[in-house]
Amino acid sequence: MGDQMRVTSLAVLSLLACACMMLAAPAASEDAGVGPPLALPPGEAPALPKAGPLAAPLSQDQVGFPAALTASAIPPNSPLKPAAVALGERLFFESRLSGDGSVACATCHDPARAFTDGRPLSIGIHGCVGQRNAPTVLNALYNKTQFWDGRVTTLEEQAALPITNPCEMGSIDLTSAVAKITGDQRYQAQFMEAFGKEMNDKDMLRAIASYERTLASFDSPFDHFIAGDERAISDSAKRGWALFNTKARCHLCHALTDDKPDVTAFTDNDFHNIGIGILRHNVVPLAQQAERELTQGQLKEVDTAAIASDLSVLGRFLVTKKEADIASFKTPDLRNILVTGPYFHDGGMDTLWDVVDHYNKGDGISDPWLDQDMQPLAMTEPEIDDMVAFLVSLTSSQYKKRGDEEYARQLALSKVSRPQRDTARAFGPKPVQPKPPPF
């Protein structure tokens, strides 16, 4: 069994390397990817990002690359093939898959912005503003579930839903989306090479998912530090790593277990209510509305509610209908967090200092469903800076330039604006949490 596992891992890694060598990098994106993008006139969709060097599949030749975990993340029925990856990359930027030909997967997942869009809430077809912040596609192959509420488990399912969501890409259905490219002779040849058959929606999704599975992003200064290079990160970042696993309590959600540091995905693959957004809504009536209107198991209904209605605030509850899941959202991977802001599922915080301040004061205590691990942390200002330094060290090498510029922007902003900062609460006792109202 061990030898077979090693052979499988090597085969997968060889295909990843082959895919990287076979795909030429198109022209670079015009978006510098620093700071928020320009505001759009009402009703206007964002400009379609260009594929560039940052869109190319990533090699396994990265410090910190988890070979065994990557091999296990490739479904046996959808092995990586260079032809499928190349096709998937092209489809990722294909605006004809949308209802009016204006947006594509890359609209919300721009490689220049570490496969996010830099907006608090994503904007889709006809300028429709959604209810969720676009998570990065980098390292999505390691996710046990996809989307903020975990409503699907595979990248194939994840690729499908935005294409037909009325607020994202707006196609009537997958069949009509595929029909718009069936006359393209290059696509005809690519589908045949990749799958040995004519274009169809199932293989379209397999191709997009195959491309996304090549976006494994490591090789950060922190990875070099863990590999033994003591000089790879600053003393401040080292102190931040120690805080991460102790006083700051980050490891309780951003590790596979509570007692073992996680240097791979920085997530527990679980869902938590951390007090974001819920206090702006009257949640109980929304939960009752969701129970009435969303049929259990109807994925399309859940998908539409999550993106285009106030029910979005219910998070994981939309999927499970369990009261304990009200306003719980998936723990995101922290890799490249410096360049994937703004932060949280509603994009409500602009800097890493805001994020740490939120946790430091144990925010959201008047939220009846707040996660039990949320509490004041009593971190000092130097400790907060150390935590930020550690998070910055998780930036992969291909985003170093953008990361340096974004760090400078956030640092300057933090000097004049710290809206989440509350030192008195951070050093006070944990307040009594109210009981949930009648449901």
N, C-alpha and C positions, 0 to 999 in steps of 0.2 A: 504493500500500500504506500509506504514512504517513497519508494523509487518511482512509482506511478505518479504520485503527487509532484515530485520534482520534475519529471518529464513534462507533465501538464503545465507547470509553472514556466518552465523554459520555453515551451511552445508558445504560450501566451505572450511572454516577454519578447520573443523573436518577432511575433506578428506586430506588436506595438512598435518595435524598432523599424520594421519593414514599412509599416504605414507612415512613420515619420519621414523616412527617406524618400518615399514615393510621391509625397505631396509637396508640390512647389508652393512657396508662400506668395500670395497675391500682394497687391499694393498695400501700403500701410494705411491705417485709418487716419482720418483727419482729426478725430477727437483726441485731444491730449489726455483726457481721462482724469483730470485733477479738478476737484471741487464740483459743485452741482452743475449739471448742464443748463443751457439756456431755457427759460420759460417758453412755453408754446402758446400761440393763440388758441382760444377755445375751438374745439372741433378739429384740430390739426394733429396728425400722428407724428411721432418723432421721425427724424431722418434715418434712413436705413444705414446702419454701420457698414463699413467696408471690411471685407476679410483682409487680414494682414498677417505679418509674422506671428503675432500673438495668438492667432486663430489656429495655427498649425498644431497637430497632435504632439503631445509631449513624450519625450523618450523616457525609458526606464532608467537611463543613466543619470540619476539624480541622487544626491546624498539624502538618505532618509526614505528612499522609495521602498514601499512594503511589497516585495515580490510575491510572497505567499498570499497576502490579503488580496492583492490585485488579481491573482490567478483565480481565487475563490469567488471574486466579484463578477467574473465573466460567465454568463449562463451557458450551460452545456449545449443548449439548442440554438445559441446565437454566438458562435465563436467569432473573434475578431478576424476579419479579412481585410487586407489593404483596399480592395476595390469597394467594399461596403463602407469603410471609413471615409474614403475619398468622396463617395456618393453622399454620405451623411453630412460631411462638411459643406458640400454645395447646397444641400437641402436646408441646412441650418440658416443660410443666408438667402433663401428663396422666398421672395415676397409674393410670388404668384400663388403660394399656398394659402394666402389670406383672402378674405372676402372681396377686397377691392384692389389687391396687389400693392398695398402700401406698407405692410409690416411683415416681419419674419421672426423666427426664433431669436435671431441676433438683435432685434430691436430692444428686447429686455435683457439680453445676455451678450453684451458687447465685449469682445475680447480686449479692447483697449481699456476697459474698466473692470478687468478681471472677471468677465462674463456676468456683470451686473449692468444696471443702467444709470446708477448714480442719483436716482430720484427717490424721494421718500416713498411714493406710490407709483407703480408702473403705469404707463400710458400706452394704450393699444389703438386699435382701428378707430378711425373717426375721432381721435383725441379722447377716447373714453378713459377716464381715470379710475383705476381699480382700487381695491381696498388693501392690497398687500404690497410689501416691498419685494422686489425681485431678488431671490437668493442666487448666489453664484452657482454655476454649473461645474466649476472646478471641484474635483473630488466627489462629485455626486454619485459616482459609481459605488462608493463605499456606504452610501446611505441605506439603511434598512427600509425606510419609507421615503416618499418624495412629497414635496410641497410642505408648507408650514404646518399643515394639519395632518400630514401623513395619509392623505386620502387614497394614494396608490402606492404600490411597492416596487414597481419596475420602471426603468428609464423609458421603456417602450410606451407604457401607460402615461408617463409624465410627458412624453413628446406629443401624445395624441390630444390631450385635453386643451391646451392653449390654441390649437389650430381651429377648434370648433367653438371655443368660448366666445360669446358675443361681444365681450369687452376686451378681448385680446387680439386674436387674428380673424375671428368672425366668419369662417367658412361654414357653409350649411352643414356639411358632414365631410368625413375624410375622403369619400369617393369623389365628391365634387372638387376637393382640393387637388387630388391626384389628376383628375381630368384636365385641369388647367395646364399641366405640363406634359401630357401624353403625346403631343405633337412635336416635342423637342427631341430631335434625333440623338443628340448627345446623351440626354437622359435615357432614351431607349437603350443605347449601347451600355451605359453605366449599370442600369438595372440588370441587363442580361449578363454582364460580366460579374456582377456582385452576387446575383441570386439565380441566374440561369433561367429567368422567366420574364415576362412582360411586367410593366409597372403595375403595382397594386398597393393598397394602403398599408397592408401588414408589413411588406418589405420596406416601404418608405419609413415606417416607424423603426424597424430594425436597423436601418441604415443610420438614422439620426442618433439612435441609442448607441450604436457602435462607435460613432464619432465621439459622443460624449464620454464614452468609457476610455478614450485615449487622453482625456484631460485630467490626468493625475498630476497634481502640482505640489512638489516638495522642494528640496534644495534651498531651504531658507537658512539664514544665519543660525537659527536655533537648531536645525538639523545638523549643521557642522559642529555646533557645540556638543550636542548629544553624542556625535560620532567621535568626540575626543579633542576637538580644537577649542581649548579654553579661551582663546582670544577672539573667537567668532562673534561673541556677544559681549556687551558691556557689563560691568559689575552691577549696574542698575537693573539690567534685564535678568541677571542671575538672581538678584534679590527678588525681583518680580516673580520668577519661576518658583522660588521657595514660598512666597506669599500665596501664589496660585494654589499650591497644594496644602496650605495650612490656614492662616488667618483669613485670607480672602475667600476661602471656601469654594473657589471656582471648580475644583475637582469633583465636587458633589454632583455636578451636571456635565462637566466637560471632560469626563474620563469614563472609561468603560466600567470601572468599579470605583467605589469610594476610597479604597485604600491602596490603589495601584496607579501611579502616574501614567498618563496616556500621552504618548508622543507621536501618535499617528493621526487620528481623526479628531481628537479633542471633542468628543460627543458621547453621551450615554445612549444615543438613539431612542430617547424617551421624550416625553412632553411635560411641560411645566407651565404653571401660571406664575409669572414673575411681576405681576402688577402693571403691565403695559397696556394702556388703552382702555381697559375695562371700566375705569371710573367715569369715563365720558358717556357711558351708555347705561340704560336701564335694562340690565341683562336678563332678569327673570322673564319679562314679557317676550324678549327676543328668543329665549330658549323655548318657551311655550309655542311661539310662532314656528320655530324650526321643527318642533315635534309634530305640529299640525301639517306643515306644508312640505316637509322633506321626507319622502318615502324612504324607509330603510333600504339601503343597497342601491339607490338610484344615484349613480356617480355623477351623471350630468347635472342633476339638480343641485347636488352638493357643490360641484365645481362652479356653477353660476353664482350660487349664494356666497361662496367664499371670495369671489373676485368682485362681484357687482352689487352687493347689498350690505346693509348694516349687520346682517347675520354673521358676517365675516368675523366679528369680534369674538364669537363663540369658539373659534378655533377647533380643537380636536372634538369638541362636543358635536359638531356638525357630522362627524363620521361615526362616533360611538353612541351618541344620545345618553351618555352617562354624566350625571351631575358633577362628579368629581373632575371631569374633563372640561368644564366650562372655562373658556378663555385660556386654555393650555395650548402651547405651541411647541413645535419641535426644537430641541437643542441644536443650534447650528454648529457646524465645524468652525473653529476659530482661525484656521489657516487663511492667510491673506486678508485678515480682518481690516487691516489698515486701509486697504485699497478697495474694500467692498461696502463701504458706507453709502448712505446713512444707515443707522442700525436699528435692529429689532424688526418684528414682522410688520410694523406700521411705519418704519423708516423715521421714527420720531426723534431720533437723537443724532446729532451731527458729528460729534467727536468721540474719541475713545475716553477722554476725560469725563464726558457726559455719561457714558456707559458705566464707568467705574463709580462715579458719584451716585448713580442710581442704585447700584448694589450696596455701596458703602452705607447709605442711610436706610437700607432695608425698605425701599419704597413700596407703596401699595398696601400698607397694613390695613386700610379700611376695605380692602377687597376680601370678601368672605371666603373666597376659594384660593387665596394666595398660597403658593407652595410653602410648606412648613420650614424649608431651609432658608427662606428669605428673612433676614434679620439684620440689625445694625452691625457693622463690622469694625467700627472704631479705627479705621486706617487713617494715618496721618498724611499730610500733603506729600512728604517725600515718599511714603509707601505708595500712594496713588500714582506718582510719577514712575515709580519702579514697575508697577503693574502695567502701565502704558508701554514702558520700554520693553517689557517681556512680550506684549502683544505685537508690538512693532517688529520684533525679531522673528515672527512667524511669516514674514513676507517673502515669497519665493523669489529666486534670483531674476526671473524674467520681468518682475515688476519692481526691481530695485529703484530705477530712476523715478518712476511714477510714485513709488512709496516715499522716497526722500522728499519729493515736492508736496505730497499729501501730508506728510508728517509736519513739514514746515507750516502748511496752511492750518492744520488742526492746532498746532502749538500756539500760533499767533492768535487764533480764535479763542483758545482756552484762557489766554491772558486777559481777555476783555469780556468773556461770556461763559459763565458756568451755571446755567439755569437749574441743573439738578443738584448742585452743591448745597448741603445742609449739615454743617458740622455738628450742631447741637443734637440733631437726631442720630447722626452717625455714632456719637459717643454716649447716647442715652440708652436706657433699657428697651427691650422689645415691647412695644405696646400690645395691649390685649386685642386679639383679632376678633372681629364680630362674627357671630354665627351666621350661616347662610339663611336668607329669608325663606319663607315657605315656597316650595317649588310646585 
